[in-house]
Amino acid sequence: MAYASTVAQRLPRTFAALGAGAIHPVHVRIIEDETRALSGADAAKADEELAEAARSKTWAQLRYAARRLVLRLDPGSDLDHTTAWDNGGITCPCCLAPLCRHHHRCKQAEGWSLRQPEPGVLVWRTPA
């Protein structure tokens, strides 16, 4: 029940952020589609997973803050899995990098590849 109360308390701020344009409508739809009531051990596990994801995201974004001239880090960037999640990529700083939509598409295109041999080091292979 504490988990549900916490979610209910945060919803007004979430909707305010949405109204201000701080949350992309696609993410809101994902949240709506994936939301279900949790309690007990499930709620505690979900809280820990969300906290870990938030720490990873913040860490990965801070790691790249000094590289704004090299990497197009703008509000349109997504925190991208270097190795695709559905190909075994994990959600941790060792596999996350902020990429703009253009660079995400490059990564997916024929002949291109991206790897991250250590956190913060991106190695691109181009078709040429």
N, C-alpha and C positions, 0 to 999 in steps of 0.2 A: 504494500500500500504506500510506503514511503516513496518508492520509485514512481508510482503513478502521480503522487502529489508533486514530486519534483518536476515531472514532465508537464503537468498542468500549470505549474508556476512559470515555467519557461516558455510556454506557448505564446503568451502575449508578446514577449520580446522577439520570438521567432517571427511572428506575423508582422511586427513593427519593422524588423530587418527586411522582410520580404517587400513591404510597402516602400521602403527606402531604396530598394533595388540592390540590397546587399546580398541577397540569396537568389540565385538563378532559378527561374520557374521550373526548369527540368529537375533540379535538386529537390524542390518542394514536392513534385510528383513522385519522385523516388521515395522520399520520406513518407508520404501518404500511403504509397503502395506497400511499403515494407514495415509499416508500424503495426504492432500488435501489443496487447497488454502482457506484461511480464511480472512475475512475482518471485519471491524467494531467491533460490540459487540462480535461476535464470536471469533475474534482474541484476544480481551482483556480478555475474559473468559479463552481461551486456555492458554494465557500467565500466568494468575494467577494460573490456575491448575498446569501447569508445574513448576512454581516457588514453589508452595506448596509441590509438590511431591519431588522436589530437596531438599527443606529444611527438609522434613521428612526423606529422604534417608540419607542425611548428618548427621542429628541428630541421627538417629538410628545407623549408622556406628560408629560415635564418641562414642556413649554410650557403644559400645562393645569393643572399642579399648583397654581398660584396661584388658579385659578378654581373651586375645589371648591364654593363656595357657589352659583355660577351653574350649573355643569355637574355633573350627578350622576356623579361619577367614583368608582366603587366597584369592588370585585373582580369584580362582574358586568358591568363595562363591556367592550366590545370595541373594538379599534382599527379604526375603520370607514373605508372609502373614501368621501369626500364625493361624488365621482362614481363610480358603480359600476364595478368593475374590468371587467366584461363590456361596459360602455358606454364604454370607453376611459380609465377612471380609472387613474392610475398610483400605484405604491406609493412615495410620497415624502412628506416632511413637508408639502408644499403641498396634499396631497390626503387626509391622514389626520386623524382626530379621534376621541377616545375617546367612544363613545356607549353608553348603557345600552340594553338590549333594547327598552324602551318607545320611546325616541327613534329607534332604528333603524327600528322599525316605522312610526313617524310619517313618517319620511323616505320610506318606500316607499309610503305610503298615497296614495290619490287626492286631488289638490288640494294636497298638501304638497310642498315642495322645500327643498333645502339646498344652498347653494353656499359656497365658501371663496375669496373674492376675493384673499386673501393669507394666508399661513400663520398660523393661530391666530385668524383672524376668520371666524366662522360667521354666515351670513345665512340665516335661516329665512323661508319664505313659508308661511303657514297658509291653509287653505281659507276662513276667515272674512274 
